[in-house]
Amino acid sequence: MASITRLKLEIQFNSRLAGLLDALKSIAAQQFQSLERQFRANPAFFQAAETILGTFNLEALAHPFTQAGERIGVIAITSDTGLLGGLNQQVIATAMAEYRRSPGELLVIGERGLSYAREAGVGCKAFGGMTEHSRESLASQVRDYALNAVLGGKLGALTIVHPRALSFTTQRIEVIRALPCTEWFRGREAERGVRLPTGRQGGGPVLMESSLGDVVEYAVWLWLGQKLVDALGMSRLAELAARSVHLEGSSQELSRRGQKLKLKYFRERHEVIDRNMRELFAAKSLFGQS
């Protein structure tokens, strides 16, 4: 009887835990859908910034933003919470691989990534986690720190590593080569020249009041700030999707365990009933004979 009572309690606990998982899964799915409706990337902005810099011969400009250095700064975007099915570990593993190519500094956003980096014995610059209302301010903080490190000669290149939700059920780790800015055009030809209102390419010289170095710095400052804002938004979407998928897997596993517990409970209960019936018939037969 003690075994049956224990099994009954386990079934009740399993049922309550399944209800809790279903509630968490539903919340994550609703948050994903809400953020997906709000979040909109702006590819036209990046195209404009890249076209401006593509106008100039960046390879001939001696500037920290155009010339690759040896020390790489890696910005890793993770979350402050768990239940992501190892997504944060994948981000940090990818970021560590990038960092070890030419160690400079690891910049980690999120408590989970910070704990994984410490476990690996790698020092890093930690930034607070992202909330729904702090995305832009956090992006500005990370951008300013990273660009000052490049301008000061502490770092020679910048890379961003973050998770991205390809769909509600599929996530991948994305690596963005942010600096030197010549990396923006890797694998494709930079769009040269300034477009005239008619759509024709301008063939004359570009008139500039500022120096080329100042123009590059301002364009990179704008580009990196918006890129980090978008990366943080995509990371949040991936986090919610991964949590929902992970909870769905846990819910299915819990359902399988629940079925096994119920089968074991009914089997033992039937065994007890059969045993009691045999004892009753044996006792009846014994008393009948006497």
C-alpha positions as CSV (number, residue, x, y, z in Angstrom):
1,M,0.0,0.0,0.0
2,A,2.9,2.4,0.7
3,S,4.1,1.9,-2.8
4,I,0.7,2.7,-4.3
5,T,0.4,5.8,-2.1
6,R,3.8,7.0,-3.2
7,L,2.9,6.4,-6.9
8,K,-0.3,8.3,-6.5
9,L,1.5,11.3,-5.0
10,E,4.1,11.2,-7.9
11,I,1.2,11.2,-10.4
12,Q,-0.4,14.2,-8.8
13,F,3.0,16.0,-8.7
14,N,3.7,15.1,-12.3
15,S,0.2,16.5,-13.4
16,R,0.7,19.8,-11.6
17,L,4.2,20.2,-13.0
18,A,2.9,19.5,-16.5
19,G,0.3,22.3,-16.0
20,L,3.0,24.7,-14.9
21,L,5.2,23.8,-18.0
22,D,2.2,24.3,-20.3
23,A,1.6,27.8,-18.8
24,L,5.3,28.8,-19.2
25,K,5.3,27.5,-22.7
26,S,2.1,29.5,-23.6
27,I,3.6,32.7,-22.0
28,A,6.9,32.3,-24.1
29,A,4.9,31.7,-27.3
30,Q,2.7,34.8,-26.7
31,Q,5.8,36.9,-25.9
32,F,7.5,35.7,-29.1
33,Q,4.5,36.6,-31.2
34,S,4.1,40.0,-29.5
35,L,7.8,40.9,-30.0
36,E,7.9,39.6,-33.5
37,R,5.1,42.0,-34.4
38,Q,6.9,44.9,-32.8
39,F,10.4,44.1,-34.0
40,R,11.3,45.4,-37.5
41,A,14.8,45.4,-38.9
42,N,15.8,48.3,-41.2
43,P,17.9,47.0,-44.0
44,A,17.6,50.3,-45.9
45,F,19.6,52.0,-43.1
46,F,22.5,49.6,-43.4
47,Q,22.5,49.8,-47.2
48,A,22.7,53.6,-47.0
49,A,25.6,53.5,-44.5
50,E,27.4,50.9,-46.5
51,T,26.9,52.9,-49.7
52,I,28.3,56.0,-48.1
53,L,31.5,54.3,-47.0
54,G,31.6,52.3,-50.3
55,T,32.0,55.6,-52.1
56,F,35.5,56.0,-50.8
57,N,38.7,53.9,-51.1
58,L,38.7,52.6,-47.5
59,E,41.7,50.3,-48.0
60,A,43.9,53.4,-48.6
61,L,42.7,55.2,-45.4
62,A,44.9,54.6,-42.4
63,H,42.3,54.5,-39.6
64,P,41.6,52.0,-36.8
65,F,38.1,51.4,-38.3
66,T,39.4,50.5,-41.7
67,Q,42.7,48.6,-40.9
68,A,42.4,45.3,-39.1
69,G,44.5,44.9,-36.0
70,E,45.6,41.7,-34.2
71,R,43.5,41.8,-31.1
72,I,39.8,40.9,-31.6
73,G,37.0,42.1,-29.5
74,V,34.1,39.7,-29.4
75,I,30.6,40.9,-28.3
76,A,28.6,37.9,-27.1
77,I,24.8,38.4,-26.5
78,T,23.3,35.9,-24.0
79,S,20.3,36.0,-21.7
80,D,19.8,36.3,-18.0
81,T,17.5,33.3,-17.7
82,G,17.6,29.5,-18.4
83,L,15.3,27.0,-20.0
84,L,16.8,27.7,-23.4
85,G,18.0,24.2,-24.3
86,G,21.7,25.1,-24.4
87,L,21.4,28.2,-26.6
88,N,23.5,30.3,-24.4
89,Q,26.2,27.7,-24.3
90,Q,26.3,27.7,-28.1
91,V,26.7,31.5,-28.2
92,I,29.6,31.4,-25.7
93,A,31.2,28.4,-27.5
94,T,31.1,30.3,-30.8
95,A,32.3,33.6,-29.2
96,M,35.2,31.7,-27.5
97,A,36.3,30.3,-30.8
98,E,36.3,33.7,-32.3
99,Y,38.1,35.2,-29.3
100,R,40.9,32.5,-29.4
101,R,41.7,33.4,-33.0
102,S,43.5,36.5,-31.7
103,P,42.6,37.2,-28.1
104,G,41.7,40.8,-27.4
105,E,38.7,41.2,-25.1
106,L,35.4,39.3,-24.6
107,L,32.4,41.5,-24.1
108,V,29.5,39.6,-22.6
109,I,25.9,40.7,-22.4
110,G,23.8,38.6,-20.0
111,E,24.3,36.8,-16.8
112,R,24.3,33.3,-18.4
113,G,27.1,34.1,-20.7
114,L,29.1,35.7,-17.9
115,S,28.9,32.5,-15.8
116,Y,29.9,30.3,-18.7
117,A,32.9,32.6,-19.5
118,R,34.0,32.4,-15.9
119,E,33.7,28.7,-15.9
120,A,36.0,28.6,-18.9
121,G,38.5,30.8,-17.0
122,V,38.3,33.7,-19.5
123,G,38.2,37.2,-18.2
124,C,35.6,39.5,-19.8
125,K,33.9,42.8,-19.7
126,A,30.4,42.2,-18.4
127,F,27.3,44.2,-19.3
128,G,23.9,44.0,-17.7
129,G,21.1,41.9,-19.3
130,M,18.6,43.3,-21.7
131,T,15.0,44.2,-20.7
132,E,12.1,45.1,-23.0
133,H,12.8,48.8,-22.5
134,S,16.6,48.9,-22.3
135,R,17.6,47.6,-25.7
136,E,18.7,50.9,-27.2
137,S,20.5,52.2,-24.1
138,L,22.3,48.9,-23.7
139,A,23.3,48.9,-27.4
140,S,24.7,52.5,-27.0
141,Q,26.6,51.5,-23.9
142,V,28.3,48.5,-25.6
143,R,28.9,50.4,-28.8
144,D,30.6,53.3,-27.1
145,Y,32.8,51.0,-25.0
146,A,33.8,48.9,-28.0
147,L,34.6,51.8,-30.4
148,N,36.6,53.6,-27.8
149,A,38.7,50.4,-27.3
150,V,39.3,50.3,-31.0
151,L,40.2,54.0,-31.3
152,G,42.5,53.7,-28.2
153,G,44.4,50.8,-29.8
154,K,43.2,48.2,-27.3
155,L,41.4,46.3,-29.9
156,G,42.0,45.9,-33.7
157,A,38.7,44.3,-34.8
158,L,35.1,43.7,-33.6
159,T,32.9,40.7,-34.0
160,I,29.3,40.2,-32.8
161,V,28.0,36.8,-31.8
162,H,24.3,36.4,-31.1
163,P,21.4,33.8,-31.5
164,R,18.9,34.3,-34.3
165,A,15.5,32.7,-34.7
166,L,15.1,31.5,-38.3
167,S,11.6,30.4,-37.3
168,F,9.7,29.6,-34.1
169,T,11.3,26.2,-33.9
170,T,14.8,26.8,-35.4
171,Q,17.5,29.0,-34.1
172,R,21.1,29.5,-35.2
173,I,24.2,31.4,-34.0
174,E,25.1,34.4,-36.2
175,V,28.6,35.9,-36.4
176,I,28.8,39.5,-37.6
177,R,32.2,41.0,-38.6
178,A,31.7,44.6,-37.5
179,L,35.2,46.0,-37.8
180,P,37.2,46.8,-39.8
181,C,34.4,48.2,-41.8
182,T,35.9,46.8,-45.0
183,E,34.4,43.5,-43.7
184,W,31.0,44.8,-44.5
185,F,31.7,44.2,-48.2
186,R,33.3,40.8,-47.9
187,G,32.0,38.4,-50.5
188,R,30.4,41.2,-52.6
189,E,31.4,44.4,-54.3
190,A,30.9,47.6,-52.5
191,E,28.4,49.9,-54.1
192,R,30.5,52.9,-55.3
193,G,29.4,56.4,-55.9
194,V,26.5,58.6,-54.7
195,R,23.2,58.1,-56.4
196,L,21.6,61.1,-58.1
197,P,17.8,61.7,-57.8
198,T,17.4,60.2,-61.3
199,G,19.1,57.0,-60.2
200,R,22.3,57.6,-62.3
201,Q,25.6,57.1,-60.6
202,G,27.5,60.3,-59.8
203,G,30.8,60.4,-61.5
204,G,32.2,63.6,-60.2
205,P,34.1,64.3,-56.9
206,V,32.3,64.2,-53.6
207,L,32.4,67.5,-51.8
208,M,33.0,67.1,-48.1
209,E,33.3,69.6,-45.2
210,S,34.6,67.0,-42.7
211,S,37.6,64.8,-43.1
212,L,37.2,61.3,-44.4
213,G,38.3,59.9,-41.0
214,D,35.4,61.8,-39.3
215,V,32.9,60.6,-41.9
216,V,34.1,57.0,-41.4
217,E,33.8,57.3,-37.6
218,Y,30.3,58.7,-37.7
219,A,29.1,56.1,-40.2
220,V,30.5,53.3,-38.2
221,W,29.1,54.8,-35.0
222,L,25.6,54.8,-36.5
223,W,26.0,51.4,-38.2
224,L,27.2,49.6,-35.1
225,G,24.6,51.2,-32.8
226,Q,21.8,50.0,-35.0
227,K,23.4,46.6,-35.6
228,L,23.5,46.0,-31.9
229,V,19.9,47.1,-31.4
230,D,18.8,44.7,-34.1
231,A,21.1,41.9,-32.7
232,L,19.6,42.4,-29.2
233,G,16.1,42.2,-30.6
234,M,16.8,39.1,-32.6
235,S,18.5,37.5,-29.6
236,R,15.4,38.1,-27.5
237,L,13.2,36.5,-30.2
238,A,15.6,33.5,-30.3
239,E,15.5,33.2,-26.5
240,L,11.7,33.1,-26.4
241,A,11.5,30.6,-29.3
242,A,14.2,28.4,-27.7
243,R,12.4,28.5,-24.3
244,S,9.1,27.5,-25.9
245,V,10.8,24.6,-27.8
246,H,12.7,23.4,-24.7
247,L,9.5,23.5,-22.6
248,E,7.6,21.6,-25.3
249,G,10.3,18.9,-25.1
250,S,10.2,18.8,-21.3
251,S,6.4,18.6,-21.5
252,Q,6.5,15.6,-23.8
253,E,9.0,13.9,-21.6
254,L,6.9,14.6,-18.6
255,S,3.9,13.2,-20.4
256,R,5.8,10.0,-21.1
257,R,6.8,9.7,-17.5
258,G,3.2,10.3,-16.4
259,Q,2.0,7.4,-18.6
260,K,4.6,5.1,-17.2
261,L,3.7,6.1,-13.6
262,K,0.0,5.5,-14.3
263,L,0.7,2.1,-15.8
264,K,2.8,1.1,-12.8
265,Y,0.2,2.5,-10.4
266,F,-2.7,0.5,-12.0
267,R,-0.5,-2.7,-12.3
268,E,0.4,-2.6,-8.6
269,R,-3.1,-1.6,-7.6
270,H,-4.5,-4.6,-9.5
271,E,-1.9,-6.9,-7.9
272,V,-3.0,-5.7,-4.5
273,I,-6.7,-6.2,-5.3
274,D,-5.9,-9.7,-6.7
275,R,-3.9,-10.6,-3.7
276,N,-6.7,-9.5,-1.3
277,M,-9.3,-11.4,-3.2
278,R,-7.2,-14.6,-3.1
279,E,-6.7,-14.1,0.7
280,L,-10.4,-13.6,1.1
281,F,-11.3,-16.7,-0.9
282,A,-8.7,-18.7,1.0
283,A,-10.0,-17.5,4.3
284,K,-13.6,-18.3,3.3
285,S,-12.6,-21.8,2.2
286,L,-10.8,-22.3,5.5
287,F,-13.6,-21.1,7.6
288,G,-16.1,-23.1,5.5
289,Q,-14.2,-26.3,6.1
290,S,-14.1,-25.7,9.8
